[in-house]
């Protein structure tokens, strides 16, 4: 038996930055018959898309070798500024597909650092987007914290604070940190909102759907930070939330969807065809 009802998030799937990166990579591969095209790091955080692009000739590198030739596509998450300089000094053709909102974060860190603000980035210190953004400030005046619980006021050596955020985190994490500093009158605080509205809309809509269903599926790469955030938000209101990359993972759960209300959403790196495959699989299950 099929589910009693299926609710699919209207905002599920690729954002404009990811869509542009994929489309551009495909165009470049079609134009370069010699297939000497590489992406600096995985183009996006979706293994299925990355594998398809690799089959078409896109290889993934994490460093630039001497005498490198061909075309390098900078991933949607961006790269550290010192690696950008290495590319500029090389003979490769560079196509920068850094998401515009990630660019805004990079420029915000540089602006704040150049203007003598001590920069606080709220986000995941191990995420490539944050690693890249951090490099735009001086080493001695940028820190990364996950949330307000990691903030130690005493360890910050300045009363002039600039605050930015990883583009995909829940907005509450960013504004909670901002509010702490604004309550401290002795600090001069400049907060620059670098959050992605598309991701925020996905988080809000997915949470509302998760409240009203029996089972919630969040489609996206296991290495996708924004997909994980959406899954965590959904799981907070519905313990029967599962992050999956493909419908096969739903099949492997061996759960009955009969007479259940099922919700489906997806992260910003999940292409339409993967969402459609999952929807069709769920509707044909049983």
RAGI-V372851 format. One record per backbone hydrogen bond with DSSP energy under -0.5 kcal/mol. NH is the residue of the N-H (numbers start at 0). CO is the residue of the C=O. If there is no record, write none. Layout:
BEGIN
nh->NH co->CO
nh->NH co->CO
END
This chain:
BEGIN
nh->3 co->259
nh->4 co->259
nh->6 co->261
nh->7 co->5
nh->8 co->263
nh->11 co->8
nh->12 co->265
nh->13 co->269
nh->14 co->267
nh->18 co->14
nh->19 co->15
nh->20 co->16
nh->21 co->17
nh->22 co->18
nh->23 co->19
nh->24 co->20
nh->25 co->21
nh->26 co->22
nh->27 co->23
nh->28 co->24
nh->29 co->25
nh->30 co->26
nh->31 co->27
nh->32 co->30
nh->34 co->31
nh->36 co->34
nh->36 co->56
nh->37 co->70
nh->38 co->58
nh->39 co->72
nh->40 co->38
nh->40 co->60
nh->45 co->43
nh->49 co->45
nh->50 co->46
nh->51 co->47
nh->52 co->48
nh->53 co->49
nh->54 co->50
nh->55 co->51
nh->56 co->53
nh->57 co->52
nh->58 co->36
nh->58 co->56
nh->60 co->38
nh->64 co->62
nh->67 co->64
nh->70 co->35
nh->71 co->92
nh->72 co->37
nh->73 co->71
nh->73 co->94
nh->74 co->39
nh->75 co->42
nh->77 co->74
nh->80 co->131
nh->82 co->79
nh->83 co->79
nh->84 co->80
nh->85 co->81
nh->86 co->82
nh->87 co->83
nh->88 co->84
nh->89 co->86
nh->90 co->67
nh->92 co->69
nh->93 co->91
nh->94 co->71
nh->95 co->93
nh->96 co->73
nh->96 co->94
nh->98 co->75
nh->102 co->98
nh->103 co->99
nh->104 co->100
nh->105 co->101
nh->106 co->102
nh->107 co->103
nh->108 co->104
nh->109 co->105
nh->110 co->106
nh->111 co->107
nh->112 co->108
nh->113 co->109
nh->114 co->110
nh->115 co->112
nh->116 co->111
nh->117 co->159
nh->118 co->116
nh->118 co->140
nh->119 co->161
nh->120 co->118
nh->120 co->142
nh->121 co->119
nh->121 co->163
nh->122 co->120
nh->122 co->144
nh->124 co->122
nh->126 co->123
nh->130 co->126
nh->131 co->127
nh->132 co->128
nh->133 co->129
nh->134 co->130
nh->135 co->132
nh->136 co->133
nh->140 co->137
nh->141 co->138
nh->142 co->118
nh->144 co->120
nh->149 co->146
nh->150 co->147
nh->152 co->150
nh->154 co->151
nh->155 co->152
nh->156 co->154
nh->160 co->158
nh->160 co->187
nh->161 co->117
nh->162 co->189
nh->163 co->119
nh->165 co->121
nh->168 co->165
nh->172 co->169
nh->173 co->169
nh->174 co->170
nh->175 co->171
nh->176 co->172
nh->177 co->173
nh->178 co->174
nh->179 co->175
nh->180 co->176
nh->181 co->177
nh->182 co->178
nh->183 co->180
nh->184 co->182
nh->186 co->183
nh->187 co->158
nh->188 co->186
nh->189 co->160
nh->191 co->162
nh->192 co->190
nh->193 co->191
nh->195 co->166
nh->196 co->194
nh->199 co->195
nh->200 co->196
nh->201 co->197
nh->202 co->198
nh->203 co->199
nh->204 co->200
nh->205 co->201
nh->206 co->202
nh->207 co->203
nh->208 co->204
nh->209 co->205
nh->210 co->206
nh->211 co->207
nh->211 co->208
nh->212 co->209
nh->213 co->260
nh->214 co->260
nh->215 co->239
nh->216 co->262
nh->217 co->241
nh->218 co->216
nh->218 co->264
nh->219 co->243
nh->220 co->44
nh->223 co->220
nh->224 co->222
nh->227 co->223
nh->228 co->224
nh->229 co->225
nh->230 co->226
nh->231 co->227
nh->232 co->228
nh->233 co->229
nh->234 co->230
nh->235 co->231
nh->236 co->232
nh->236 co->233
nh->237 co->233
nh->240 co->238
nh->241 co->215
nh->243 co->217
nh->243 co->241
nh->248 co->245
nh->249 co->245
nh->249 co->246
nh->250 co->246
nh->251 co->247
nh->252 co->248
nh->252 co->249
nh->253 co->250
nh->254 co->249
nh->258 co->1
nh->259 co->256
nh->261 co->4
nh->261 co->259
nh->262 co->214
nh->263 co->6
nh->264 co->216
nh->266 co->218
nh->269 co->266
nh->270 co->268
nh->273 co->270
nh->274 co->270
nh->275 co->271
nh->276 co->272
nh->277 co->273
nh->278 co->274
nh->279 co->275
nh->280 co->276
nh->281 co->277
nh->282 co->278
nh->283 co->279
nh->284 co->280
nh->284 co->281
END
